[in-house]
């Protein structure tokens, strides 16, 4: 069984609750990712995703003034590194998530995305079919 530890990105972007959503968006754009983890003294307290930023824009929030604590998804669901890819996918589909933090003892270890899971499934299906002529 493949685990999320085998697929996750370990260089997870973080912001603090007091950072602006503009700062979060800048980090996300620079790293070409769709989510940042919100941490307070190293503990995950939330996640800011593209959807959260879109919601803030739709409500006319000012990027330089609105704080991540106002727009983050608080207390996000997380998984441990030994969670199987199938279990992670089930959680993501059930809750309509595209990003799932991977944690151990409340500390962020990585992030797994729906894109990563899709790539893994695609590669696996190609392997089972074998080479094409």
Backbone as a chain_set.jsonl record, in Angstrom:
{"seq": "XXXXXXXXXXXXXXXXXXXXXXXXXXXXXXXXXXXXXXXXXXXXXXXXXXXXXXXXXXXXXXXXXXXXXXXXXXXXXXXXXXXXXXXXXXXXXXXXXXXXXXXXXXXXXXXXXXXXXXXXXXXXXXXXXXXXX", "coords": {"N": [[0.83, -1.185, 0.0], [0.558, 2.162, -0.88], [1.571, 5.099, 0.8], [0.66, 8.406, 2.019], [2.965, 9.669, 2.789], [4.821, 8.923, 0.93], [4.167, 10.373, -1.295], [3.756, 13.043, -0.638], [4.498, 16.575, -0.563], [7.188, 18.01, 1.041], [8.078, 20.514, 1.583], [6.36, 22.668, 2.855], [4.382, 25.517, 2.533], [3.918, 28.146, 4.871], [1.929, 30.395, 6.81], [1.24, 32.951, 9.22], [-1.475, 33.461, 11.543], [-1.892, 36.213, 11.745], [-0.856, 37.274, 9.429], [-1.428, 38.925, 6.305], [-4.038, 38.277, 3.874], [-3.167, 38.925, 1.408], [-0.393, 38.568, 1.599], [-0.36, 35.811, 1.932], [-1.436, 35.016, -0.534], [0.559, 35.973, -2.263], [2.726, 34.302, -1.568], [1.658, 31.84, -2.352], [1.349, 32.183, -5.121], [4.028, 32.635, -5.904], [5.177, 30.154, -5.287], [3.669, 28.517, -6.819], [1.434, 27.026, -5.864], [-1.654, 25.825, -4.395], [-2.444, 26.228, -1.794], [-1.8, 27.281, 1.585], [-0.499, 26.527, 4.786], [-1.736, 27.531, 7.906], [-0.061, 28.465, 10.709], [0.472, 28.563, 14.236], [2.796, 29.224, 16.47], [4.084, 26.933, 15.516], [2.089, 24.995, 15.43], [-0.592, 23.645, 13.554], [-3.259, 25.654, 12.726], [-5.032, 26.326, 10.832], [-5.934, 26.507, 7.313], [-5.266, 28.149, 4.29], [-6.739, 28.395, 1.257], [-7.022, 28.478, -2.362], [-9.747, 28.723, -2.769], [-10.593, 29.95, -0.392], [-9.38, 32.44, -0.695], [-10.708, 33.34, -2.965], [-13.282, 33.552, -1.949], [-12.837, 35.642, -0.134], [-12.191, 37.735, -1.906], [-14.604, 37.922, -3.296], [-16.178, 38.967, -1.322], [-15.199, 41.442, -1.111], [-12.882, 41.902, 0.433], [-9.966, 43.548, 1.612], [-6.845, 42.942, 0.415], [-4.391, 43.656, 1.625], [-5.133, 44.272, 4.164], [-6.963, 42.445, 5.312], [-6.854, 39.633, 7.397], [-5.296, 36.412, 7.635], [-6.42, 34.803, 9.629], [-9.075, 35.534, 9.556], [-10.062, 34.534, 7.175], [-9.193, 31.959, 6.75], [-9.646, 28.376, 6.629], [-10.536, 27.03, 9.527], [-8.948, 24.728, 11.846], [-8.234, 22.432, 10.073], [-8.989, 19.257, 8.517], [-6.674, 16.652, 8.853], [-4.104, 14.296, 7.934], [-2.124, 11.453, 8.902], [1.301, 10.466, 8.268], [1.334, 7.729, 7.596], [-1.07, 7.193, 6.424], [-3.002, 5.697, 3.911], [-2.902, 6.191, 0.348], [-5.346, 5.749, -0.859], [-7.118, 6.083, 1.323], [-6.672, 8.798, 1.894], [-7.548, 9.949, -0.501], [-10.251, 9.268, -0.388], [-11.095, 10.83, 1.817], [-10.62, 13.373, 0.778], [-12.333, 13.448, -1.466], [-14.81, 13.034, -0.231], [-15.09, 15.341, 1.334], [-14.723, 17.355, -0.44], [-12.15, 18.494, -0.807], [-9.034, 19.834, -1.971], [-6.539, 19.882, -1.014], [-4.568, 18.432, 1.533], [-3.264, 18.519, 4.647], [-0.412, 16.863, 5.996], [0.376, 15.498, 9.016], [2.177, 14.993, 12.09], [1.942, 14.397, 15.432], [0.687, 16.882, 15.7], [2.282, 18.62, 14.273], [3.278, 20.031, 11.188], [4.167, 18.028, 8.482], [4.006, 17.712, 5.794], [2.272, 18.105, 2.631], [-0.413, 16.898, 0.787], [-1.858, 16.748, -2.372], [-4.808, 16.809, -4.437], [-4.076, 16.714, -7.07], [-1.593, 15.395, -6.925], [-2.45, 12.885, -6.056], [-4.03, 12.162, -8.209], [-2.099, 12.02, -10.237], [-0.557, 9.9, -9.267], [-2.467, 7.811, -9.406], [-2.954, 7.793, -12.156], [-0.394, 7.146, -13.201], [-0.134, 4.624, -12.07], [-2.218, 3.249, -13.309], [-1.328, 3.227, -15.923], [0.928, 1.631, -15.666], [-0.23, -0.831, -15.109], [-1.457, -1.446, -17.475], [0.611, -1.706, -19.208], [3.295, -1.33, -21.651], [2.599, 0.566, -24.607], [2.118, -0.037, -28.1]], "CA": [[0.0, 0.0, 0.0], [1.278, 3.436, -0.941], [1.125, 6.046, 1.822], [0.808, 9.821, 1.649], [4.366, 10.047, 3.026], [5.569, 8.647, -0.295], [3.762, 11.313, -2.341], [3.598, 14.415, -0.158], [5.52, 17.609, -0.662], [7.617, 18.294, 2.411], [8.37, 21.941, 1.707], [5.026, 23.244, 2.97], [4.322, 26.952, 2.812], [3.145, 28.489, 6.056], [1.698, 31.788, 7.178], [0.722, 33.099, 10.578], [-2.844, 33.983, 11.532], [-1.885, 37.674, 11.619], [-0.419, 37.669, 8.087], [-2.543, 39.33, 5.441], [-4.35, 37.328, 2.807], [-2.303, 39.317, 0.293], [0.886, 37.877, 1.794], [-0.603, 34.392, 1.658], [-1.599, 34.879, -1.986], [1.883, 36.16, -2.878], [3.49, 33.068, -1.358], [1.068, 30.786, -3.16], [1.677, 32.454, -6.521], [5.469, 32.435, -6.091], [5.486, 28.723, -5.206], [2.766, 27.822, -7.725], [0.635, 26.065, -5.108], [-3.022, 26.266, -4.168], [-2.791, 26.318, -0.373], [-0.766, 27.479, 2.604], [-0.919, 26.121, 6.119], [-1.66, 28.607, 8.898], [0.489, 27.911, 11.943], [0.64, 29.443, 15.385], [3.833, 28.584, 17.285], [4.387, 25.63, 14.95], [0.909, 24.122, 15.383], [-1.538, 23.987, 12.488], [-4.538, 26.181, 13.209], [-5.907, 26.531, 9.689], [-5.384, 26.41, 5.963], [-5.802, 29.129, 3.341], [-6.712, 27.812, -0.079], [-7.504, 29.351, -3.437], [-11.172, 28.955, -2.538], [-10.715, 30.948, 0.676], [-9.025, 33.737, -1.28], [-11.802, 33.715, -3.852], [-14.37, 33.984, -1.066], [-12.457, 36.959, 0.388], [-12.329, 38.697, -3.007], [-16.037, 38.077, -3.578], [-16.763, 39.796, -0.267], [-14.507, 42.733, -1.186], [-11.843, 42.049, 1.451], [-8.746, 44.22, 1.152], [-5.771, 41.956, 0.543], [-3.342, 44.103, 2.535], [-5.675, 44.497, 5.505], [-7.648, 41.25, 5.822], [-5.915, 38.69, 8.003], [-5.526, 34.99, 7.36], [-7.315, 34.24, 10.653], [-10.451, 35.841, 9.192], [-10.478, 33.859, 5.941], [-8.717, 30.573, 6.7], [-10.494, 27.292, 7.089], [-9.907, 26.668, 10.805], [-8.857, 23.324, 12.255], [-8.466, 21.559, 8.911], [-8.758, 17.821, 8.64], [-5.302, 16.295, 8.509], [-3.817, 12.866, 7.952], [-0.784, 11.094, 9.353], [2.109, 9.992, 7.131], [1.065, 6.337, 7.231], [-2.385, 7.104, 5.783], [-2.859, 5.228, 2.531], [-3.347, 7.1, -0.702], [-6.778, 5.518, -1.03], [-7.808, 6.731, 2.445], [-6.568, 10.25, 1.687], [-8.439, 10.295, -1.616], [-11.625, 9.17, 0.105], [-11.324, 12.019, 2.645], [-10.648, 14.549, -0.095], [-13.562, 13.399, -2.264], [-15.963, 13.162, 0.658], [-15.194, 16.705, 1.857], [-14.471, 18.288, -1.54], [-10.864, 19.16, -0.577], [-7.974, 19.62, -2.955], [-5.272, 19.851, -0.273], [-4.702, 17.758, 2.814], [-2.002, 18.544, 5.392], [0.071, 15.631, 6.613], [0.924, 15.92, 10.303], [2.551, 14.016, 13.123], [1.944, 15.078, 16.731], [0.25, 18.265, 15.53], [3.263, 19.393, 13.5], [3.179, 19.826, 9.745], [5.24, 17.286, 7.822], [3.879, 17.81, 4.349], [0.952, 18.384, 2.05], [-0.764, 16.072, -0.362], [-2.903, 17.417, -3.149], [-5.597, 15.972, -5.333], [-3.264, 16.559, -8.273], [-0.611, 14.334, -6.655], [-3.159, 11.61, -6.024], [-4.437, 11.873, -9.587], [-0.89, 11.607, -10.963], [-0.222, 8.569, -8.782], [-3.451, 6.876, -9.969], [-2.724, 7.729, -13.601], [0.833, 6.368, -13.424], [-0.411, 3.248, -11.676], [-3.053, 2.63, -14.332], [-0.472, 3.015, -17.106], [1.795, 0.494, -15.372], [-0.998, -2.065, -15.161], [-1.783, -1.714, -18.872], [1.847, -2.074, -19.884], [3.7, -0.431, -22.74], [1.769, 0.568, -25.821], [2.894, -0.233, -29.327]], "C": [[0.877, 1.252, 0.0], [0.695, 4.387, 0.092], [1.328, 7.479, 1.339], [2.242, 10.297, 1.869], [5.211, 9.863, 1.774], [5.273, 9.655, -1.401], [3.839, 12.775, -1.922], [4.787, 15.308, -0.473], [5.907, 17.956, 0.764], [7.953, 19.764, 2.645], [7.049, 22.707, 1.711], [5.125, 24.729, 3.291], [3.476, 27.195, 4.04], [2.989, 30.003, 6.152], [1.216, 31.783, 8.619], [-0.684, 33.669, 10.505], [-2.911, 35.489, 11.303], [-1.384, 38.166, 10.263], [-1.639, 38.046, 7.254], [-2.816, 38.254, 4.392], [-3.562, 37.664, 1.547], [-0.955, 38.631, 0.389], [0.743, 36.387, 1.501], [-0.698, 34.153, 0.155], [-0.255, 35.029, -2.701], [2.731, 34.903, -2.747], [2.975, 31.946, -2.253], [1.415, 30.962, -4.633], [3.159, 32.157, -6.788], [5.838, 30.952, -6.118], [4.633, 27.874, -6.139], [2.012, 26.688, -7.026], [-0.73, 26.663, -4.815], [-3.417, 26.39, -2.713], [-1.554, 26.612, 0.464], [-1.351, 27.064, 3.943], [-0.743, 27.312, 7.056], [-1.197, 27.977, 10.206], [0.612, 28.992, 13.005], [1.581, 28.714, 16.339], [4.066, 27.14, 16.842], [3.219, 24.666, 14.843], [-0.027, 24.589, 14.28], [-2.849, 24.448, 13.111], [-5.527, 26.405, 12.066], [-5.188, 26.296, 8.378], [-6.057, 27.495, 5.125], [-5.62, 28.532, 1.958], [-7.156, 28.848, -1.102], [-8.977, 29.683, -3.239], [-11.404, 29.996, -1.441], [-10.404, 32.345, 0.143], [-10.125, 34.231, -2.209], [-13.003, 34.224, -3.051], [-14.089, 35.386, -0.515], [-12.625, 38.035, -0.683], [-13.804, 38.966, -3.295], [-16.721, 38.959, -2.534], [-16.02, 41.127, -0.11], [-13.5, 42.97, -0.055], [-10.627, 42.729, 0.834], [-7.552, 43.32, 1.463], [-4.701, 42.358, 1.55], [-3.822, 44.239, 3.976], [-6.318, 43.259, 6.118], [-6.613, 40.229, 6.281], [-6.309, 37.246, 7.699], [-6.496, 34.384, 8.368], [-8.785, 34.46, 10.316], [-10.961, 34.958, 8.051], [-10.042, 32.408, 5.836], [-9.844, 29.602, 7.028], [-9.854, 26.815, 8.393], [-9.916, 25.162, 11.039], [-9.082, 22.358, 11.098], [-8.28, 20.087, 9.257], [-7.333, 17.556, 8.181], [-5.196, 14.776, 8.484], [-2.393, 12.664, 8.45], [-0.015, 10.502, 8.174], [1.822, 8.564, 6.693], [-0.333, 6.127, 6.653], [-2.191, 6.641, 4.342], [-3.376, 6.284, 1.558], [-4.851, 6.959, -0.904], [-7.59, 6.187, 0.082], [-7.804, 8.251, 2.29], [-7.508, 10.701, 0.581], [-9.888, 10.259, -1.17], [-11.991, 10.398, 0.944], [-11.487, 13.251, 1.758], [-11.92, 14.585, -0.939], [-14.792, 13.645, -1.404], [-16.187, 14.608, 1.11], [-14.954, 17.779, 0.801], [-13.222, 19.143, -1.301], [-9.95, 18.91, -1.765], [-6.605, 19.531, -2.302], [-5.505, 19.264, 1.101], [-3.346, 17.781, 3.525], [-1.685, 17.186, 6.008], [0.803, 16.05, 7.885], [1.318, 14.719, 11.159], [2.679, 14.797, 14.416], [1.618, 16.562, 16.601], [1.178, 19.146, 14.726], [3.178, 19.021, 12.022], [4.411, 19.105, 9.216], [5.206, 17.472, 6.314], [2.461, 18.136, 3.939], [0.769, 17.43, 0.885], [-1.925, 16.763, -1.062], [-3.636, 16.407, -4.022], [-4.831, 15.735, -6.633], [-2.237, 15.436, -8.096], [-1.271, 12.959, -6.679], [-3.61, 11.195, -7.42], [-3.257, 11.385, -10.403], [-0.507, 10.189, -10.57], [-1.161, 7.533, -9.405], [-3.241, 6.707, -11.468], [-1.498, 6.878, -13.914], [0.614, 4.895, -13.116], [-1.245, 2.537, -12.737], [-2.242, 2.35, -15.597], [0.442, 1.82, -16.906], [1.04, -0.829, -15.508], [-1.37, -2.445, -16.598], [-0.547, -2.196, -19.613], [2.148, -1.13, -21.011], [2.764, -0.56, -23.949], [2.672, 0.48, -27.036], [2.996, 1.026, -30.12]], "O": [[1.817, 1.37, 0.787], [-0.523, 4.475, 0.247], [2.062, 7.733, 0.384], [2.689, 11.232, 1.205], [6.203, 10.566, 1.58], [6.052, 9.778, -2.347], [3.974, 13.655, -2.773], [5.919, 14.849, -0.625], [5.037, 18.174, 1.607], [8.095, 20.197, 3.788], [6.665, 23.314, 0.712], [5.852, 25.141, 4.195], [2.45, 26.546, 4.241], [3.807, 30.77, 5.644], [0.835, 30.746, 9.162], [-1.047, 34.296, 9.509], [-3.88, 35.987, 10.729], [-1.478, 39.359, 9.973], [-2.741, 37.544, 7.479], [-1.952, 37.439, 4.067], [-3.316, 36.792, 0.713], [-0.423, 38.161, -0.617], [1.624, 35.779, 0.893], [-0.112, 33.205, -0.367], [0.032, 34.29, -3.643], [3.382, 34.486, -3.706], [3.757, 31.197, -2.838], [1.74, 29.99, -5.316], [3.499, 31.508, -7.777], [6.711, 30.541, -6.883], [4.836, 26.665, -6.248], [1.954, 25.559, -7.515], [-0.936, 27.866, -4.969], [-4.585, 26.629, -2.406], [-0.432, 26.251, 0.111], [-2.544, 27.23, 4.196], [0.269, 28.012, 7.006], [-1.845, 27.079, 10.744], [0.826, 30.167, 12.708], [1.208, 27.708, 16.942], [4.224, 26.241, 17.668], [3.351, 23.613, 14.22], [-0.231, 25.789, 14.095], [-3.464, 23.74, 13.908], [-6.712, 26.643, 12.299], [-4.011, 25.94, 8.336], [-7.26, 27.726, 5.236], [-4.508, 28.208, 1.541], [-7.603, 29.941, -0.755], [-9.405, 30.805, -3.512], [-12.306, 30.826, -1.55], [-11.082, 33.314, 0.486], [-10.433, 35.422, -2.228], [-13.652, 35.198, -3.431], [-14.992, 36.219, -0.438], [-13.14, 39.118, -0.405], [-14.199, 40.112, -3.513], [-17.719, 39.618, -2.826], [-16.188, 41.838, 0.881], [-13.292, 44.108, 0.364], [-10.305, 42.504, -0.332], [-7.289, 42.986, 2.618], [-4.161, 41.505, 2.253], [-3.012, 44.312, 4.9], [-6.224, 43.051, 7.328], [-5.61, 40.005, 5.604], [-7.483, 36.917, 7.531], [-7.312, 33.538, 8.003], [-9.644, 33.682, 10.729], [-12.155, 34.67, 7.973], [-10.475, 31.697, 4.929], [-10.855, 29.971, 7.625], [-8.756, 26.259, 8.375], [-10.755, 24.43, 10.515], [-10.014, 21.554, 11.133], [-7.523, 19.727, 10.159], [-6.852, 18.17, 7.228], [-6.087, 14.068, 8.954], [-1.57, 13.579, 8.424], [-0.621, 10.082, 7.188], [2.046, 8.221, 5.532], [-0.735, 4.988, 6.417], [-1.313, 7.141, 3.638], [-4.18, 7.146, 1.913], [-5.548, 7.955, -1.098], [-8.631, 6.789, -0.185], [-8.817, 8.908, 2.528], [-8.186, 11.72, 0.712], [-10.672, 11.134, -1.538], [-13.084, 10.945, 0.794], [-12.386, 14.066, 1.968], [-12.518, 15.647, -1.107], [-15.703, 14.373, -1.798], [-17.327, 15.049, 1.252], [-14.978, 18.972, 1.106], [-13.223, 20.347, -1.553], [-10.076, 17.908, -2.469], [-5.625, 19.154, -2.945], [-6.506, 19.554, 1.756], [-2.393, 17.146, 3.072], [-2.569, 16.468, 6.473], [1.733, 16.856, 7.84], [0.847, 13.599, 10.963], [3.446, 15.758, 14.489], [2.194, 17.397, 17.299], [0.878, 20.322, 14.519], [3.027, 17.854, 11.663], [5.545, 19.512, 9.466], [6.235, 17.401, 5.642], [1.585, 18.401, 4.763], [1.69, 17.193, 0.103], [-2.841, 17.286, -0.428], [-3.146, 15.312, -4.298], [-4.935, 14.662, -7.227], [-2.033, 14.626, -9.0], [-0.736, 12.002, -7.239], [-3.573, 10.014, -7.766], [-3.389, 10.439, -11.181], [-0.172, 9.37, -11.426], [-0.706, 6.493, -9.881], [-3.341, 5.596, -11.989], [-1.544, 6.001, -14.776], [1.122, 4.023, -13.821], [-1.014, 1.364, -13.032], [-2.459, 1.337, -16.263], [0.71, 1.076, -17.849], [1.6, -1.825, -15.966], [-1.573, -3.621, -16.901], [-0.647, -3.001, -20.54], [1.361, -0.231, -21.306], [2.231, -1.627, -24.254], [3.838, 0.875, -26.998], [3.617, 1.036, -31.183]]}, "num_chains": 1, "name": "protein.A"}
